[in-house]
Amino acid sequence: MSTHDIGKTERTEMYLKAVFALQHTAPPATVSKVAEFMGVSVPSASEMLKRLEQQGYVQAGEEGVGLTREGQEVAVRVVRRLRLAERLLTDVLGLELERVYEEACKLEHVISPEVEARLERVLGRPARCPHGLPIPSGDGAVPPLPARTLADLAPGTAARVWAIPEENPELVRYLKSLGLVPDAEVRVVEVAPFNGPVFFEVSGTQRAIGREAAGRVRVSDDGS
C-alpha cells in the first residue's frame, strides 16, 4: 500500500469514527456536527460523506448520517484501537486526560491486530476509556451508554458521572476543572429556569455548569 493510499484510508477511518462517536454521544450525526468533530468546513465534510456514501460506508437519512454494516465494522475497529490507546496513555504513561484523545488518534491507524490483543491483555481488558466511553469488544459489540445526562437531573438527584466527551480538549479540560470526571459522585442542587445553568455539588463543593455542557455529561444512578 502506498503512502497516498494510507492517507486515504486514515481519512476514511476518521470520518467513520466521527459518525460513530456522534451517533452514540450526541445524536443525530448531522453533516455540521461531523464537520465540527473533524475540524473542517461543512462543505468539506459534506463532500467526504458523499464519497463515503458512494463507497457504501454511510447512508443519509432525514435526521442525519448513519453507518452501513460495512461502515460500522470499520468504525468499531478504529474506536476500539483508539480507546485502548487512550487507556495506555493514561494508565501507563500518565498523560493528562485532555491530551490523550489527540495522541491516541495518532496511534489508532497503526496498531496491528496482534498489538491490539496484547495491549488489551496488558491493560487488564478495560471496559471503558479514560473518558468513561465504552471500549468495543473484539467481536464488535458496543455496550450502550446511560441515556441520562447531567442536564436531565432534577434538583436533589444524586448520580455518578459515567462518561464525558473525548474529542474536544477544551471541553474535557473545563469539565475536569469542575470535577466532572468519570465515576465522580454528583448531586444536583438547583436548575435555573429559562435554560439557565445547572447548580451541582461534587466533592463537597457547589459548582455551576451551562445546560449545553451539562448535556454532554452522561450519568448513571448506580454506576453500573
Phi, psi and omega per residue, in radians:
M1 nan 2.295 -3.113
S2 -1.360 2.884 3.092
T3 -1.044 -0.654 3.119
H4 -1.090 -0.739 3.123
D5 -1.124 -0.701 3.119
I6 -1.063 -0.718 3.124
G7 -1.068 -0.746 3.131
K8 -1.160 -0.673 3.137
T9 -1.126 -0.775 3.133
E10 -1.081 -0.726 -3.130
R11 -1.113 -0.741 3.091
T12 -1.052 -0.823 -3.125
E13 -1.079 -0.701 -3.120
M14 -1.131 -0.710 3.122
Y15 -1.203 -0.720 3.126
L16 -1.148 -0.649 3.057
K17 -1.085 -0.717 3.141
A18 -1.074 -0.804 3.126
V19 -1.081 -0.777 3.129
F20 -1.033 -0.869 -3.092
A21 -1.085 -0.746 -3.138
L22 -1.168 -0.661 3.108
Q23 -1.051 -0.574 -3.060
H24 -1.627 -0.516 -3.039
T25 -1.962 -0.431 -3.115
A26 -2.619 1.018 -3.099
P27 -1.184 2.725 -0.037
P28 -1.436 2.849 3.134
A29 -1.503 1.475 -3.140
T30 -1.440 2.894 3.130
V31 -1.070 -0.726 -3.122
S32 -1.139 -0.660 3.108
K33 -1.183 -0.707 3.099
V34 -1.087 -0.731 3.124
A35 -1.058 -0.781 3.133
E36 -1.129 -0.752 3.132
F37 -1.029 -0.743 -3.080
M38 -1.476 -0.222 -3.113
G39 1.256 0.611 3.138
V40 -2.213 3.026 3.107
S41 -1.294 2.764 3.108
V42 -1.059 -0.765 3.103
P43 -1.048 -0.662 3.117
S44 -1.134 -0.769 3.122
A45 -1.132 -0.717 3.140
S46 -1.077 -0.752 -3.140
E47 -1.110 -0.769 -3.127
M48 -1.170 -0.707 3.140
L49 -1.148 -0.585 3.069
K50 -1.146 -0.667 3.080
R51 -1.116 -0.765 -3.142
L52 -1.148 -0.567 3.075
E53 -1.164 -0.731 3.107
Q54 -1.115 -0.535 3.140
Q55 -1.477 -0.064 3.079
G56 1.502 0.321 -3.115
Y57 -1.677 -0.533 -3.139
V58 -2.308 2.866 3.070
Q59 -2.456 2.382 -3.110
A60 -1.484 2.411 3.101
G61 -2.209 -3.084 -3.122
E62 -1.152 -0.617 -3.078
E63 -1.673 -0.375 -3.102
G64 3.001 -2.728 -3.088
V65 -1.810 2.398 3.093
G66 -2.141 2.839 3.116
L67 -1.623 2.441 2.970
T68 -1.377 3.093 3.110
R69 -1.031 -0.749 3.139
E70 -1.142 -0.718 3.126
G71 -1.150 -0.686 3.119
Q72 -1.091 -0.735 -3.130
E73 -1.077 -0.767 3.126
V74 -1.151 -0.816 -3.098
A75 -1.062 -0.748 -3.113
V76 -1.122 -0.703 3.114
R77 -1.078 -0.750 -3.124
V78 -1.176 -0.793 -3.124
V79 -1.109 -0.664 3.106
R80 -1.071 -0.828 3.141
R81 -1.140 -0.725 3.124
L82 -1.000 -0.889 -3.014
R83 -1.313 -0.487 2.993
L84 -1.182 -0.710 3.095
A85 -1.111 -0.647 3.099
E86 -1.077 -0.720 3.123
R87 -1.131 -0.701 3.099
L88 -1.058 -0.817 -3.103
L89 -1.145 -0.592 -3.135
T90 -1.454 -0.929 -2.990
D91 -1.306 -0.617 -3.069
V92 -1.741 -0.769 -3.060
L93 -1.663 -0.205 3.067
G94 1.217 0.493 -3.137
L95 -1.255 2.558 -3.121
E96 -1.104 2.561 -3.045
L97 -0.985 -0.689 -3.086
E98 -1.278 -0.156 -3.103
R99 -1.833 -0.278 -2.959
V100 -1.220 -0.566 -3.105
Y101 -1.119 -0.858 -3.108
E102 -1.059 -0.734 3.141
E103 -1.216 -0.674 -3.141
A104 -1.160 -0.544 3.108
C105 -1.059 -0.493 3.126
K106 -1.295 -0.343 -3.084
L107 -1.749 -0.414 -2.968
E108 -1.075 -0.467 -3.079
H109 -1.548 -0.199 -3.021
V110 -2.028 -0.060 3.113
I111 -1.330 2.139 3.140
S112 -1.394 2.834 3.092
P113 -0.980 -0.656 3.138
E114 -1.159 -0.804 3.118
V115 -1.131 -0.672 3.115
E116 -1.017 -0.814 -3.122
A117 -1.135 -0.733 3.141
R118 -1.207 -0.664 3.105
L119 -1.072 -0.747 3.121
E120 -1.064 -0.751 -3.141
R121 -1.141 -0.797 -3.120
V122 -1.071 -0.631 -3.110
L123 -1.439 -0.040 3.125
G124 1.429 0.497 3.130
R125 0.883 1.072 -3.117
P126 -1.153 2.557 3.140
A127 -1.621 -0.402 -3.073
R128 -2.342 2.674 3.072
C129 -1.394 3.048 -3.114
P130 -1.074 -0.354 3.097
H131 -1.534 -0.014 3.121
G132 1.595 -0.025 -3.118
L133 -1.378 2.569 -3.059
P134 -1.182 2.476 3.026
I135 -1.647 2.037 3.131
P136 -0.981 2.531 3.120
S137 -1.326 2.971 -3.127
G138 -1.075 -0.454 3.138
D139 -1.607 0.120 3.048
G140 1.643 0.017 3.126
A141 -1.273 2.427 -3.123
V142 -2.156 1.885 3.108
P143 -1.044 2.492 -3.122
P144 -1.303 2.708 3.018
L145 -1.520 2.663 2.994
P146 -0.997 2.500 -3.062
A147 -1.327 -0.529 -3.028
R148 -1.447 2.636 3.061
T149 -2.090 2.992 3.114
L150 -1.048 -0.554 3.140
A151 -1.212 -0.313 -3.106
D152 -1.506 -0.228 -2.997
L153 -1.409 2.461 3.095
A154 -1.486 2.725 3.090
P155 -0.934 2.412 -3.135
G156 1.581 -0.123 -3.108
T157 -1.480 2.302 3.076
A158 -1.819 2.566 -3.132
A159 -2.758 3.061 3.082
R160 -2.043 2.332 3.061
V161 -1.135 2.204 -3.115
W162 -1.768 -0.769 -3.111
A163 -2.730 2.626 3.042
I164 -2.225 2.838 3.134
P165 -1.068 2.649 -3.118
E166 -1.881 -0.431 -2.900
E167 -1.497 -0.230 -3.084
N168 -1.932 1.765 -3.058
P169 -1.087 -0.604 3.128
E170 -1.146 -0.731 3.123
L171 -1.181 -0.715 3.108
V172 -1.063 -0.769 3.139
R173 -1.099 -0.700 3.140
Y174 -1.150 -0.845 3.138
L175 -1.090 -0.691 3.110
K176 -1.081 -0.682 3.130
S177 -1.147 -0.436 3.117
L178 -1.566 -0.024 -3.111
G179 1.447 0.182 -3.118
L180 -1.603 1.376 3.114
V181 -2.141 2.779 -3.106
P182 -0.885 2.346 3.087
D183 1.379 0.042 3.044
A184 -1.237 2.426 3.098
E185 -1.536 2.234 -3.119
V186 -2.246 2.725 3.047
R187 -2.424 2.208 3.125
V188 -1.339 2.260 -3.119
V189 -1.694 -0.788 -3.083
E190 -2.726 2.582 3.051
V191 -2.122 1.994 -3.096
A192 -1.190 2.529 3.141
P193 -1.266 2.999 3.084
F194 0.972 0.803 3.084
N195 1.085 0.513 3.112
G196 -1.325 -3.077 -3.056
P197 -1.233 2.847 3.050
V198 -1.767 2.158 3.083
F199 -1.693 2.246 -3.075
F200 -2.457 2.895 3.123
E201 -2.073 2.310 3.085
V202 -2.497 2.300 -3.123
S203 0.931 0.652 3.074
G204 1.381 0.099 -3.124
T205 -2.081 2.358 3.104
Q206 -1.555 2.354 -3.123
R207 -2.393 3.015 3.120
A208 -2.338 2.626 3.138
I209 -2.546 2.517 3.109
G210 -1.128 2.684 -3.061
R211 -1.086 -0.675 -3.112
E212 -1.129 -0.811 3.122
A213 -1.149 -0.668 3.112
A214 -1.081 -0.537 3.128
G215 -1.241 -0.155 3.100
R216 -1.700 -0.020 -3.122
V217 -1.780 1.891 3.123
R218 -1.393 2.395 -3.106
V219 -2.242 2.703 3.103
S220 -2.233 2.498 3.127
D221 -1.165 -0.661 -3.034
D222 -2.131 0.025 -3.141
G223 1.333 0.150 -3.112
S224 -1.650 nan nan
